[in-house]
Amino acid sequence: MNPKQKVELYFRKSQKAFSHPIIKEFFKNEKNKQLLEEVIANPTNENTCLLDNRFKSYYQRARIVK
């Protein structure tokens, strides 16, 4: 399975999660979306931690704003 197919399969399987408003907003940022695609295609610990940290930071800011 090539990386593009992996990404498409992941999005299909995770459709419910991606319908959540906070996740939708997070992935509107193209850098975050590209990092997710990189994590799916090349799931290194470094990539996974970077995406996780970006989301945690985003989520904290969103909670403060609300």
PDBQT receptor file of N, H, CA, C and O in Angstrom, charges set to zero:
ATOM      1  N   MET A   1       0.854  -1.175   0.000  1.00  0.00    +0.000 N 
ATOM      2  CA  MET A   1       0.000   0.000   0.000  1.00  0.00    +0.000 C 
ATOM      3  C   MET A   1       0.905   1.244   0.000  1.00  0.00    +0.000 C 
ATOM      4  O   MET A   1       1.802   1.369   0.834  1.00  0.00    +0.000 OA
ATOM      5  N   ASN A   2       0.660   2.142  -0.929  1.00  0.00    +0.000 N 
ATOM      6  H   ASN A   2      -0.069   2.041  -1.606  1.00  0.00    +0.000 HD
ATOM      7  CA  ASN A   2       1.494   3.344  -0.989  1.00  0.00    +0.000 C 
ATOM      8  C   ASN A   2       1.023   4.365   0.059  1.00  0.00    +0.000 C 
ATOM      9  O   ASN A   2      -0.080   4.242   0.591  1.00  0.00    +0.000 OA
ATOM     10  N   PRO A   3       1.860   5.372   0.353  1.00  0.00    +0.000 N 
ATOM     11  CA  PRO A   3       1.501   6.350   1.391  1.00  0.00    +0.000 C 
ATOM     12  C   PRO A   3       0.171   7.053   1.158  1.00  0.00    +0.000 C 
ATOM     13  O   PRO A   3      -0.577   7.280   2.110  1.00  0.00    +0.000 OA
ATOM     14  N   LYS A   4      -0.138   7.400  -0.080  1.00  0.00    +0.000 N 
ATOM     15  H   LYS A   4       0.469   7.215  -0.853  1.00  0.00    +0.000 HD
ATOM     16  CA  LYS A   4      -1.399   8.086  -0.372  1.00  0.00    +0.000 C 
ATOM     17  C   LYS A   4      -2.593   7.191  -0.026  1.00  0.00    +0.000 C 
ATOM     18  O   LYS A   4      -3.587   7.667   0.523  1.00  0.00    +0.000 OA
ATOM     19  N   GLN A   5      -2.498   5.911  -0.343  1.00  0.00    +0.000 N 
ATOM     20  H   GLN A   5      -1.691   5.524  -0.789  1.00  0.00    +0.000 HD
ATOM     21  CA  GLN A   5      -3.575   4.970  -0.024  1.00  0.00    +0.000 C 
ATOM     22  C   GLN A   5      -3.730   4.831   1.485  1.00  0.00    +0.000 C 
ATOM     23  O   GLN A   5      -4.848   4.734   1.990  1.00  0.00    +0.000 OA
ATOM     24  N   LYS A   6      -2.612   4.821   2.205  1.00  0.00    +0.000 N 
ATOM     25  H   LYS A   6      -1.704   4.900   1.794  1.00  0.00    +0.000 HD
ATOM     26  CA  LYS A   6      -2.661   4.732   3.668  1.00  0.00    +0.000 C 
ATOM     27  C   LYS A   6      -3.419   5.921   4.258  1.00  0.00    +0.000 C 
ATOM     28  O   LYS A   6      -4.246   5.763   5.156  1.00  0.00    +0.000 OA
ATOM     29  N   VAL A   7      -3.121   7.107   3.739  1.00  0.00    +0.000 N 
ATOM     30  H   VAL A   7      -2.448   7.235   3.010  1.00  0.00    +0.000 HD
ATOM     31  CA  VAL A   7      -3.772   8.324   4.225  1.00  0.00    +0.000 C 
ATOM     32  C   VAL A   7      -5.272   8.269   3.949  1.00  0.00    +0.000 C 
ATOM     33  O   VAL A   7      -6.077   8.565   4.831  1.00  0.00    +0.000 OA
ATOM     34  N   GLU A   8      -5.646   7.895   2.741  1.00  0.00    +0.000 N 
ATOM     35  H   GLU A   8      -4.991   7.654   2.024  1.00  0.00    +0.000 HD
ATOM     36  CA  GLU A   8      -7.066   7.810   2.380  1.00  0.00    +0.000 C 
ATOM     37  C   GLU A   8      -7.799   6.804   3.259  1.00  0.00    +0.000 C 
ATOM     38  O   GLU A   8      -8.907   7.074   3.723  1.00  0.00    +0.000 OA
ATOM     39  N   LEU A   9      -7.190   5.653   3.487  1.00  0.00    +0.000 N 
ATOM     40  H   LEU A   9      -6.290   5.434   3.109  1.00  0.00    +0.000 HD
ATOM     41  CA  LEU A   9      -7.801   4.636   4.338  1.00  0.00    +0.000 C 
ATOM     42  C   LEU A   9      -7.960   5.154   5.767  1.00  0.00    +0.000 C 
ATOM     43  O   LEU A   9      -8.995   4.938   6.399  1.00  0.00    +0.000 OA
ATOM     44  N   TYR A  10      -6.947   5.827   6.266  1.00  0.00    +0.000 N 
ATOM     45  H   TYR A  10      -6.107   6.002   5.753  1.00  0.00    +0.000 HD
ATOM     46  CA  TYR A  10      -7.006   6.379   7.622  1.00  0.00    +0.000 C 
ATOM     47  C   TYR A  10      -8.161   7.371   7.752  1.00  0.00    +0.000 C 
ATOM     48  O   TYR A  10      -8.912   7.327   8.726  1.00  0.00    +0.000 OA
ATOM     49  N   PHE A  11      -8.304   8.274   6.762  1.00  0.00    +0.000 N 
ATOM     50  H   PHE A  11      -7.694   8.310   5.971  1.00  0.00    +0.000 HD
ATOM     51  CA  PHE A  11      -9.383   9.255   6.818  1.00  0.00    +0.000 C 
ATOM     52  C   PHE A  11     -10.750   8.586   6.749  1.00  0.00    +0.000 C 
ATOM     53  O   PHE A  11     -11.682   9.022   7.424  1.00  0.00    +0.000 OA
ATOM     54  N   ARG A  12     -10.882   7.544   5.951  1.00  0.00    +0.000 N 
ATOM     55  H   ARG A  12     -10.124   7.191   5.402  1.00  0.00    +0.000 HD
ATOM     56  CA  ARG A  12     -12.168   6.833   5.880  1.00  0.00    +0.000 C 
ATOM     57  C   ARG A  12     -12.493   6.160   7.202  1.00  0.00    +0.000 C 
ATOM     58  O   ARG A  12     -13.630   6.223   7.671  1.00  0.00    +0.000 OA
ATOM     59  N   LYS A  13     -11.499   5.515   7.806  1.00  0.00    +0.000 N 
ATOM     60  H   LYS A  13     -10.576   5.464   7.425  1.00  0.00    +0.000 HD
ATOM     61  CA  LYS A  13     -11.729   4.812   9.071  1.00  0.00    +0.000 C 
ATOM     62  C   LYS A  13     -11.991   5.775  10.229  1.00  0.00    +0.000 C 
ATOM     63  O   LYS A  13     -12.682   5.428  11.188  1.00  0.00    +0.000 OA
ATOM     64  N   SER A  14     -11.441   6.978  10.137  1.00  0.00    +0.000 N 
ATOM     65  H   SER A  14     -10.880   7.260   9.359  1.00  0.00    +0.000 HD
ATOM     66  CA  SER A  14     -11.528   7.944  11.239  1.00  0.00    +0.000 C 
ATOM     67  C   SER A  14     -12.527   9.059  10.964  1.00  0.00    +0.000 C 
ATOM     68  O   SER A  14     -12.444  10.129  11.567  1.00  0.00    +0.000 OA
ATOM     69  N   GLN A  15     -13.447   8.822  10.079  1.00  0.00    +0.000 N 
ATOM     70  H   GLN A  15     -13.514   7.953   9.589  1.00  0.00    +0.000 HD
ATOM     71  CA  GLN A  15     -14.394   9.846   9.654  1.00  0.00    +0.000 C 
ATOM     72  C   GLN A  15     -15.149  10.462  10.834  1.00  0.00    +0.000 C 
ATOM     73  O   GLN A  15     -15.362  11.674  10.863  1.00  0.00    +0.000 OA
ATOM     74  N   LYS A  16     -15.547   9.657  11.784  1.00  0.00    +0.000 N 
ATOM     75  H   LYS A  16     -15.373   8.672  11.760  1.00  0.00    +0.000 HD
ATOM     76  CA  LYS A  16     -16.302  10.160  12.932  1.00  0.00    +0.000 C 
ATOM     77  C   LYS A  16     -15.468  11.136  13.761  1.00  0.00    +0.000 C 
ATOM     78  O   LYS A  16     -15.966  12.180  14.182  1.00  0.00    +0.000 OA
ATOM     79  N   ALA A  17     -14.221  10.800  13.990  1.00  0.00    +0.000 N 
ATOM     80  H   ALA A  17     -13.817   9.952  13.648  1.00  0.00    +0.000 HD
ATOM     81  CA  ALA A  17     -13.337  11.684  14.765  1.00  0.00    +0.000 C 
ATOM     82  C   ALA A  17     -13.129  13.011  14.052  1.00  0.00    +0.000 C 
ATOM     83  O   ALA A  17     -13.089  14.062  14.692  1.00  0.00    +0.000 OA
ATOM     84  N   PHE A  18     -12.995  12.968  12.730  1.00  0.00    +0.000 N 
ATOM     85  H   PHE A  18     -13.028  12.114  12.211  1.00  0.00    +0.000 HD
ATOM     86  CA  PHE A  18     -12.748  14.182  11.969  1.00  0.00    +0.000 C 
ATOM     87  C   PHE A  18     -13.990  15.049  11.818  1.00  0.00    +0.000 C 
ATOM     88  O   PHE A  18     -13.912  16.146  11.265  1.00  0.00    +0.000 OA
ATOM     89  N   SER A  19     -15.113  14.583  12.292  1.00  0.00    +0.000 N 
ATOM     90  H   SER A  19     -15.177  13.691  12.741  1.00  0.00    +0.000 HD
ATOM     91  CA  SER A  19     -16.321  15.402  12.261  1.00  0.00    +0.000 C 
ATOM     92  C   SER A  19     -16.430  16.262  13.520  1.00  0.00    +0.000 C 
ATOM     93  O   SER A  19     -17.283  17.147  13.588  1.00  0.00    +0.000 OA
ATOM     94  N   HIS A  20     -15.585  16.017  14.510  1.00  0.00    +0.000 N 
ATOM     95  H   HIS A  20     -14.892  15.298  14.455  1.00  0.00    +0.000 HD
ATOM     96  CA  HIS A  20     -15.586  16.794  15.743  1.00  0.00    +0.000 C 
ATOM     97  C   HIS A  20     -15.054  18.202  15.452  1.00  0.00    +0.000 C 
ATOM     98  O   HIS A  20     -14.010  18.342  14.815  1.00  0.00    +0.000 OA
ATOM     99  N   PRO A  21     -15.758  19.244  15.910  1.00  0.00    +0.000 N 
ATOM    100  CA  PRO A  21     -15.385  20.619  15.570  1.00  0.00    +0.000 C 
ATOM    101  C   PRO A  21     -13.937  21.014  15.894  1.00  0.00    +0.000 C 
ATOM    102  O   PRO A  21     -13.287  21.668  15.079  1.00  0.00    +0.000 OA
ATOM    103  N   ILE A  22     -13.432  20.634  17.051  1.00  0.00    +0.000 N 
ATOM    104  H   ILE A  22     -13.960  20.102  17.713  1.00  0.00    +0.000 HD
ATOM    105  CA  ILE A  22     -12.069  21.035  17.424  1.00  0.00    +0.000 C 
ATOM    106  C   ILE A  22     -11.035  20.380  16.505  1.00  0.00    +0.000 C 
ATOM    107  O   ILE A  22     -10.020  20.988  16.167  1.00  0.00    +0.000 OA
ATOM    108  N   ILE A  23     -11.300  19.156  16.113  1.00  0.00    +0.000 N 
ATOM    109  H   ILE A  23     -12.125  18.662  16.387  1.00  0.00    +0.000 HD
ATOM    110  CA  ILE A  23     -10.382  18.444  15.224  1.00  0.00    +0.000 C 
ATOM    111  C   ILE A  23     -10.475  19.021  13.817  1.00  0.00    +0.000 C 
ATOM    112  O   ILE A  23      -9.459  19.175  13.139  1.00  0.00    +0.000 OA
ATOM    113  N   LYS A  24     -11.672  19.335  13.382  1.00  0.00    +0.000 N 
ATOM    114  H   LYS A  24     -12.498  19.210  13.933  1.00  0.00    +0.000 HD
ATOM    115  CA  LYS A  24     -11.849  19.976  12.073  1.00  0.00    +0.000 C 
ATOM    116  C   LYS A  24     -11.040  21.262  11.986  1.00  0.00    +0.000 C 
ATOM    117  O   LYS A  24     -10.325  21.500  11.012  1.00  0.00    +0.000 OA
ATOM    118  N   GLU A  25     -11.166  22.084  13.021  1.00  0.00    +0.000 N 
ATOM    119  H   GLU A  25     -11.747  21.891  13.811  1.00  0.00    +0.000 HD
ATOM    120  CA  GLU A  25     -10.452  23.368  13.036  1.00  0.00    +0.000 C 
ATOM    121  C   GLU A  25      -8.937  23.168  13.050  1.00  0.00    +0.000 C 
ATOM    122  O   GLU A  25      -8.207  23.876  12.357  1.00  0.00    +0.000 OA
ATOM    123  N   PHE A  26      -8.475  22.211  13.834  1.00  0.00    +0.000 N 
ATOM    124  H   PHE A  26      -9.069  21.636  14.397  1.00  0.00    +0.000 HD
ATOM    125  CA  PHE A  26      -7.039  21.934  13.923  1.00  0.00    +0.000 C 
ATOM    126  C   PHE A  26      -6.477  21.561  12.565  1.00  0.00    +0.000 C 
ATOM    127  O   PHE A  26      -5.396  22.017  12.194  1.00  0.00    +0.000 OA
ATOM    128  N   PHE A  27      -7.195  20.741  11.825  1.00  0.00    +0.000 N 
ATOM    129  H   PHE A  27      -8.073  20.371  12.127  1.00  0.00    +0.000 HD
ATOM    130  CA  PHE A  27      -6.691  20.268  10.540  1.00  0.00    +0.000 C 
ATOM    131  C   PHE A  27      -7.021  21.199   9.371  1.00  0.00    +0.000 C 
ATOM    132  O   PHE A  27      -6.692  20.891   8.226  1.00  0.00    +0.000 OA
ATOM    133  N   LYS A  28      -7.662  22.326   9.648  1.00  0.00    +0.000 N 
ATOM    134  H   LYS A  28      -7.929  22.577  10.579  1.00  0.00    +0.000 HD
ATOM    135  CA  LYS A  28      -7.796  23.346   8.606  1.00  0.00    +0.000 C 
ATOM    136  C   LYS A  28      -6.435  23.978   8.316  1.00  0.00    +0.000 C 
ATOM    137  O   LYS A  28      -6.191  24.490   7.223  1.00  0.00    +0.000 OA
ATOM    138  N   ASN A  29      -5.561  23.929   9.312  1.00  0.00    +0.000 N 
ATOM    139  H   ASN A  29      -5.759  23.513  10.199  1.00  0.00    +0.000 HD
ATOM    140  CA  ASN A  29      -4.192  24.412   9.123  1.00  0.00    +0.000 C 
ATOM    141  C   ASN A  29      -3.450  23.384   8.267  1.00  0.00    +0.000 C 
ATOM    142  O   ASN A  29      -3.322  22.222   8.655  1.00  0.00    +0.000 OA
ATOM    143  N   GLU A  30      -2.971  23.808   7.127  1.00  0.00    +0.000 N 
ATOM    144  H   GLU A  30      -3.075  24.752   6.812  1.00  0.00    +0.000 HD
ATOM    145  CA  GLU A  30      -2.338  22.895   6.170  1.00  0.00    +0.000 C 
ATOM    146  C   GLU A  30      -1.100  22.210   6.752  1.00  0.00    +0.000 C 
ATOM    147  O   GLU A  30      -0.826  21.057   6.416  1.00  0.00    +0.000 OA
ATOM    148  N   LYS A  31      -0.352  22.892   7.610  1.00  0.00    +0.000 N 
ATOM    149  H   LYS A  31      -0.575  23.828   7.883  1.00  0.00    +0.000 HD
ATOM    150  CA  LYS A  31       0.839  22.283   8.221  1.00  0.00    +0.000 C 
ATOM    151  C   LYS A  31       0.450  21.105   9.113  1.00  0.00    +0.000 C 
ATOM    152  O   LYS A  31       1.128  20.078   9.129  1.00  0.00    +0.000 OA
ATOM    153  N   ASN A  32      -0.641  21.261   9.849  1.00  0.00    +0.000 N 
ATOM    154  H   ASN A  32      -1.192  22.095   9.836  1.00  0.00    +0.000 HD
ATOM    155  CA  ASN A  32      -1.100  20.173  10.710  1.00  0.00    +0.000 C 
ATOM    156  C   ASN A  32      -1.568  18.986   9.881  1.00  0.00    +0.000 C 
ATOM    157  O   ASN A  32      -1.296  17.833  10.214  1.00  0.00    +0.000 OA
ATOM    158  N   LYS A  33      -2.270  19.283   8.808  1.00  0.00    +0.000 N 
ATOM    159  H   LYS A  33      -2.491  20.220   8.537  1.00  0.00    +0.000 HD
ATOM    160  CA  LYS A  33      -2.752  18.215   7.929  1.00  0.00    +0.000 C 
ATOM    161  C   LYS A  33      -1.579  17.476   7.280  1.00  0.00    +0.000 C 
ATOM    162  O   LYS A  33      -1.586  16.248   7.192  1.00  0.00    +0.000 OA
ATOM    163  N   GLN A  34      -0.590  18.214   6.835  1.00  0.00    +0.000 N 
ATOM    164  H   GLN A  34      -0.583  19.212   6.906  1.00  0.00    +0.000 HD
ATOM    165  CA  GLN A  34       0.587  17.590   6.225  1.00  0.00    +0.000 C 
ATOM    166  C   GLN A  34       1.340  16.734   7.241  1.00  0.00    +0.000 C 
ATOM    167  O   GLN A  34       1.844  15.662   6.906  1.00  0.00    +0.000 OA
ATOM    168  N   LEU A  35       1.414  17.214   8.484  1.00  0.00    +0.000 N 
ATOM    169  H   LEU A  35       1.004  18.084   8.756  1.00  0.00    +0.000 HD
ATOM    170  CA  LEU A  35       2.089  16.432   9.515  1.00  0.00    +0.000 C 
ATOM    171  C   LEU A  35       1.318  15.142   9.799  1.00  0.00    +0.000 C 
ATOM    172  O   LEU A  35       1.933  14.093   9.993  1.00  0.00    +0.000 OA
ATOM    173  N   LEU A  36       0.008  15.197   9.828  1.00  0.00    +0.000 N 
ATOM    174  H   LEU A  36      -0.492  16.049   9.671  1.00  0.00    +0.000 HD
ATOM    175  CA  LEU A  36      -0.785  13.975  10.015  1.00  0.00    +0.000 C 
ATOM    176  C   LEU A  36      -0.509  12.993   8.885  1.00  0.00    +0.000 C 
ATOM    177  O   LEU A  36      -0.324  11.800   9.124  1.00  0.00    +0.000 OA
ATOM    178  N   GLU A  37      -0.483  13.489   7.674  1.00  0.00    +0.000 N 
ATOM    179  H   GLU A  37      -0.633  14.458   7.480  1.00  0.00    +0.000 HD
ATOM    180  CA  GLU A  37      -0.199  12.621   6.529  1.00  0.00    +0.000 C 
ATOM    181  C   GLU A  37       1.191  12.000   6.648  1.00  0.00    +0.000 C 
ATOM    182  O   GLU A  37       1.390  10.840   6.289  1.00  0.00    +0.000 OA
ATOM    183  N   GLU A  38       2.145  12.770   7.150  1.00  0.00    +0.000 N 
ATOM    184  H   GLU A  38       1.984  13.712   7.442  1.00  0.00    +0.000 HD
ATOM    185  CA  GLU A  38       3.493  12.249   7.355  1.00  0.00    +0.000 C 
ATOM    186  C   GLU A  38       3.499  11.170   8.443  1.00  0.00    +0.000 C 
ATOM    187  O   GLU A  38       4.185  10.156   8.317  1.00  0.00    +0.000 OA
ATOM    188  N   VAL A  39       2.739  11.397   9.496  1.00  0.00    +0.000 N 
ATOM    189  H   VAL A  39       2.182  12.221   9.599  1.00  0.00    +0.000 HD
ATOM    190  CA  VAL A  39       2.653  10.405  10.583  1.00  0.00    +0.000 C 
ATOM    191  C   VAL A  39       2.054   9.101  10.059  1.00  0.00    +0.000 C 
ATOM    192  O   VAL A  39       2.508   8.014  10.416  1.00  0.00    +0.000 OA
ATOM    193  N   ILE A  40       1.039   9.218   9.216  1.00  0.00    +0.000 N 
ATOM    194  H   ILE A  40       0.671  10.101   8.926  1.00  0.00    +0.000 HD
ATOM    195  CA  ILE A  40       0.400   8.018   8.666  1.00  0.00    +0.000 C 
ATOM    196  C   ILE A  40       1.351   7.287   7.727  1.00  0.00    +0.000 C 
ATOM    197  O   ILE A  40       1.474   6.063   7.785  1.00  0.00    +0.000 OA
ATOM    198  N   ALA A  41       2.020   8.038   6.866  1.00  0.00    +0.000 N 
ATOM    199  H   ALA A  41       1.921   9.032   6.818  1.00  0.00    +0.000 HD
ATOM    200  CA  ALA A  41       2.919   7.431   5.880  1.00  0.00    +0.000 C 
ATOM    201  C   ALA A  41       4.228   6.961   6.495  1.00  0.00    +0.000 C 
ATOM    202  O   ALA A  41       4.788   5.946   6.081  1.00  0.00    +0.000 OA
ATOM    203  N   ASN A  42       4.712   7.701   7.484  1.00  0.00    +0.000 N 
ATOM    204  H   ASN A  42       4.257   8.525   7.821  1.00  0.00    +0.000 HD
ATOM    205  CA  ASN A  42       6.003   7.408   8.109  1.00  0.00    +0.000 C 
ATOM    206  C   ASN A  42       5.869   7.599   9.616  1.00  0.00    +0.000 C 
ATOM    207  O   ASN A  42       6.290   8.627  10.147  1.00  0.00    +0.000 OA
ATOM    208  N   PRO A  43       5.291   6.627  10.305  1.00  0.00    +0.000 N 
ATOM    209  CA  PRO A  43       4.953   6.793  11.723  1.00  0.00    +0.000 C 
ATOM    210  C   PRO A  43       6.149   6.683  12.678  1.00  0.00    +0.000 C 
ATOM    211  O   PRO A  43       6.257   5.722  13.440  1.00  0.00    +0.000 OA
ATOM    212  N   THR A  44       7.037   7.670  12.628  1.00  0.00    +0.000 N 
ATOM    213  H   THR A  44       6.950   8.451  12.009  1.00  0.00    +0.000 HD
ATOM    214  CA  THR A  44       8.161   7.675  13.562  1.00  0.00    +0.000 C 
ATOM    215  C   THR A  44       7.710   8.287  14.883  1.00  0.00    +0.000 C 
ATOM    216  O   THR A  44       6.704   8.993  14.946  1.00  0.00    +0.000 OA
ATOM    217  N   ASN A  45       8.455   8.011  15.914  1.00  0.00    +0.000 N 
ATOM    218  H   ASN A  45       9.273   7.437  15.863  1.00  0.00    +0.000 HD
ATOM    219  CA  ASN A  45       8.156   8.556  17.231  1.00  0.00    +0.000 C 
ATOM    220  C   ASN A  45       8.243  10.083  17.195  1.00  0.00    +0.000 C 
ATOM    221  O   ASN A  45       7.435  10.769  17.819  1.00  0.00    +0.000 OA
ATOM    222  N   GLU A  46       9.217  10.603  16.469  1.00  0.00    +0.000 N 
ATOM    223  H   GLU A  46       9.874  10.045  15.962  1.00  0.00    +0.000 HD
ATOM    224  CA  GLU A  46       9.397  12.058  16.362  1.00  0.00    +0.000 C 
ATOM    225  C   GLU A  46       8.183  12.723  15.708  1.00  0.00    +0.000 C 
ATOM    226  O   GLU A  46       7.679  13.729  16.208  1.00  0.00    +0.000 OA
ATOM    227  N   ASN A  47       7.719  12.162  14.595  1.00  0.00    +0.000 N 
ATOM    228  H   ASN A  47       8.128  11.345  14.190  1.00  0.00    +0.000 HD
ATOM    229  CA  ASN A  47       6.547  12.718  13.901  1.00  0.00    +0.000 C 
ATOM    230  C   ASN A  47       5.302  12.657  14.778  1.00  0.00    +0.000 C 
ATOM    231  O   ASN A  47       4.540  13.621  14.854  1.00  0.00    +0.000 OA
ATOM    232  N   THR A  48       5.105  11.540  15.428  1.00  0.00    +0.000 N 
ATOM    233  H   THR A  48       5.724  10.757  15.366  1.00  0.00    +0.000 HD
ATOM    234  CA  THR A  48       3.933  11.347  16.276  1.00  0.00    +0.000 C 
ATOM    235  C   THR A  48       3.936  12.322  17.448  1.00  0.00    +0.000 C 
ATOM    236  O   THR A  48       2.906  12.914  17.769  1.00  0.00    +0.000 OA
ATOM    237  N   CYS A  49       5.085  12.487  18.082  1.00  0.00    +0.000 N 
ATOM    238  H   CYS A  49       5.921  12.006  17.821  1.00  0.00    +0.000 HD
ATOM    239  CA  CYS A  49       5.185  13.416  19.211  1.00  0.00    +0.000 C 
ATOM    240  C   CYS A  49       4.971  14.855  18.773  1.00  0.00    +0.000 C 
ATOM    241  O   CYS A  49       4.331  15.632  19.482  1.00  0.00    +0.000 OA
ATOM    242  N   LEU A  50       5.497  15.215  17.615  1.00  0.00    +0.000 N 
ATOM    243  H   LEU A  50       6.017  14.584  17.039  1.00  0.00    +0.000 HD
ATOM    244  CA  LEU A  50       5.321  16.569  17.106  1.00  0.00    +0.000 C 
ATOM    245  C   LEU A  50       3.840  16.873  16.862  1.00  0.00    +0.000 C 
ATOM    246  O   LEU A  50       3.351  17.934  17.249  1.00  0.00    +0.000 OA
ATOM    247  N   LEU A  51       3.137  15.950  16.227  1.00  0.00    +0.000 N 
ATOM    248  H   LEU A  51       3.534  15.088  15.913  1.00  0.00    +0.000 HD
ATOM    249  CA  LEU A  51       1.707  16.141  15.979  1.00  0.00    +0.000 C 
ATOM    250  C   LEU A  51       0.938  16.201  17.297  1.00  0.00    +0.000 C 
ATOM    251  O   LEU A  51       0.064  17.051  17.467  1.00  0.00    +0.000 OA
ATOM    252  N   ASP A  52       1.249  15.324  18.206  1.00  0.00    +0.000 N 
ATOM    253  H   ASP A  52       1.959  14.633  18.068  1.00  0.00    +0.000 HD
ATOM    254  CA  ASP A  52       0.576  15.296  19.504  1.00  0.00    +0.000 C 
ATOM    255  C   ASP A  52       0.789  16.610  20.254  1.00  0.00    +0.000 C 
ATOM    256  O   ASP A  52      -0.152  17.163  20.822  1.00  0.00    +0.000 OA
ATOM    257  N   ASN A  53       2.013  17.105  20.254  1.00  0.00    +0.000 N 
ATOM    258  H   ASN A  53       2.778  16.656  19.792  1.00  0.00    +0.000 HD
ATOM    259  CA  ASN A  53       2.307  18.354  20.953  1.00  0.00    +0.000 C 
ATOM    260  C   ASN A  53       1.611  19.548  20.304  1.00  0.00    +0.000 C 
ATOM    261  O   ASN A  53       1.128  20.443  20.998  1.00  0.00    +0.000 OA
ATOM    262  N   ARG A  54       1.560  19.560  18.984  1.00  0.00    +0.000 N 
ATOM    263  H   ARG A  54       1.952  18.834  18.420  1.00  0.00    +0.000 HD
ATOM    264  CA  ARG A  54       0.851  20.645  18.297  1.00  0.00    +0.000 C 
ATOM    265  C   ARG A  54      -0.628  20.642  18.658  1.00  0.00    +0.000 C 
ATOM    266  O   ARG A  54      -1.218  21.697  18.891  1.00  0.00    +0.000 OA
ATOM    267  N   PHE A  55      -1.229  19.446  18.703  1.00  0.00    +0.000 N 
ATOM    268  H   PHE A  55      -0.750  18.589  18.514  1.00  0.00    +0.000 HD
ATOM    269  CA  PHE A  55      -2.649  19.380  19.032  1.00  0.00    +0.000 C 
ATOM    270  C   PHE A  55      -2.889  19.778  20.485  1.00  0.00    +0.000 C 
ATOM    271  O   PHE A  55      -3.847  20.494  20.776  1.00  0.00    +0.000 OA
ATOM    272  N   LYS A  56      -2.050  19.334  21.382  1.00  0.00    +0.000 N 
ATOM    273  H   LYS A  56      -1.271  18.753  21.145  1.00  0.00    +0.000 HD
ATOM    274  CA  LYS A  56      -2.209  19.694  22.802  1.00  0.00    +0.000 C 
ATOM    275  C   LYS A  56      -2.144  21.208  22.983  1.00  0.00    +0.000 C 
ATOM    276  O   LYS A  56      -2.938  21.789  23.723  1.00  0.00    +0.000 OA
ATOM    277  N   SER A  57      -1.205  21.831  22.314  1.00  0.00    +0.000 N 
ATOM    278  H   SER A  57      -0.560  21.360  21.713  1.00  0.00    +0.000 HD
ATOM    279  CA  SER A  57      -1.055  23.279  22.392  1.00  0.00    +0.000 C 
ATOM    280  C   SER A  57      -2.284  23.975  21.814  1.00  0.00    +0.000 C 
ATOM    281  O   SER A  57      -2.804  24.922  22.404  1.00  0.00    +0.000 OA
ATOM    282  N   TYR A  58      -2.742  23.505  20.666  1.00  0.00    +0.000 N 
ATOM    283  H   TYR A  58      -2.320  22.735  20.186  1.00  0.00    +0.000 HD
ATOM    284  CA  TYR A  58      -3.927  24.061  20.019  1.00  0.00    +0.000 C 
ATOM    285  C   TYR A  58      -5.148  23.910  20.933  1.00  0.00    +0.000 C 
ATOM    286  O   TYR A  58      -5.929  24.848  21.094  1.00  0.00    +0.000 OA
ATOM    287  N   TYR A  59      -5.303  22.744  21.517  1.00  0.00    +0.000 N 
ATOM    288  H   TYR A  59      -4.669  21.982  21.386  1.00  0.00    +0.000 HD
ATOM    289  CA  TYR A  59      -6.455  22.466  22.377  1.00  0.00    +0.000 C 
ATOM    290  C   TYR A  59      -6.448  23.366  23.611  1.00  0.00    +0.000 C 
ATOM    291  O   TYR A  59      -7.491  23.877  24.018  1.00  0.00    +0.000 OA
ATOM    292  N   GLN A  60      -5.274  23.555  24.202  1.00  0.00    +0.000 N 
ATOM    293  H   GLN A  60      -4.427  23.139  23.872  1.00  0.00    +0.000 HD
ATOM    294  CA  GLN A  60      -5.172  24.425  25.381  1.00  0.00    +0.000 C 
ATOM    295  C   GLN A  60      -5.570  25.854  25.027  1.00  0.00    +0.000 C 
ATOM    296  O   GLN A  60      -6.309  26.494  25.776  1.00  0.00    +0.000 OA
ATOM    297  N   ARG A  61      -5.088  26.359  23.893  1.00  0.00    +0.000 N 
ATOM    298  H   ARG A  61      -4.488  25.839  23.285  1.00  0.00    +0.000 HD
ATOM    299  CA  ARG A  61      -5.444  27.717  23.471  1.00  0.00    +0.000 C 
ATOM    300  C   ARG A  61      -6.949  27.815  23.215  1.00  0.00    +0.000 C 
ATOM    301  O   ARG A  61      -7.571  28.815  23.571  1.00  0.00    +0.000 OA
ATOM    302  N   ALA A  62      -7.530  26.797  22.608  1.00  0.00    +0.000 N 
ATOM    303  H   ALA A  62      -7.024  25.985  22.319  1.00  0.00    +0.000 HD
ATOM    304  CA  ALA A  62      -8.962  26.804  22.317  1.00  0.00    +0.000 C 
ATOM    305  C   ALA A  62      -9.778  26.816  23.604  1.00  0.00    +0.000 C 
ATOM    306  O   ALA A  62     -10.808  27.486  23.674  1.00  0.00    +0.000 OA
ATOM    307  N   ARG A  63      -9.339  26.097  24.607  1.00  0.00    +0.000 N 
ATOM    308  H   ARG A  63      -8.501  25.553  24.550  1.00  0.00    +0.000 HD
ATOM    309  CA  ARG A  63     -10.051  26.061  25.885  1.00  0.00    +0.000 C 
ATOM    310  C   ARG A  63      -9.975  27.412  26.591  1.00  0.00    +0.000 C 
ATOM    311  O   ARG A  63     -10.945  27.857  27.204  1.00  0.00    +0.000 OA
ATOM    312  N   ILE A  64      -8.817  28.057  26.499  1.00  0.00    +0.000 N 
ATOM    313  H   ILE A  64      -8.029  27.696  26.000  1.00  0.00    +0.000 HD
ATOM    314  CA  ILE A  64      -8.652  29.361  27.147  1.00  0.00    +0.000 C 
ATOM    315  C   ILE A  64      -9.539  30.404  26.485  1.00  0.00    +0.000 C 
ATOM    316  O   ILE A  64     -10.152  31.231  27.159  1.00  0.00    +0.000 OA
ATOM    317  N   VAL A  65      -9.601  30.358  25.168  1.00  0.00    +0.000 N 
ATOM    318  H   VAL A  65      -9.102  29.686  24.621  1.00  0.00    +0.000 HD
ATOM    319  CA  VAL A  65     -10.409  31.314  24.425  1.00  0.00    +0.000 C 
ATOM    320  C   VAL A  65     -11.889  31.166  24.737  1.00  0.00    +0.000 C 
ATOM    321  O   VAL A  65     -12.605  32.160  24.863  1.00  0.00    +0.000 OA
ATOM    322  N   LYS A  66     -12.347  29.927  24.862  1.00  0.00    +0.000 N 
ATOM    323  H   LYS A  66     -11.766  29.119  24.760  1.00  0.00    +0.000 HD
ATOM    324  CA  LYS A  66     -13.766  29.691  25.180  1.00  0.00    +0.000 C 
ATOM    325  C   LYS A  66     -14.002  30.074  26.611  1.00  0.00    +0.000 C 
ATOM    326  O   LYS A  66     -15.125  29.961  27.103  1.00  0.00    +0.000 OA
TER     327      LYS A  66
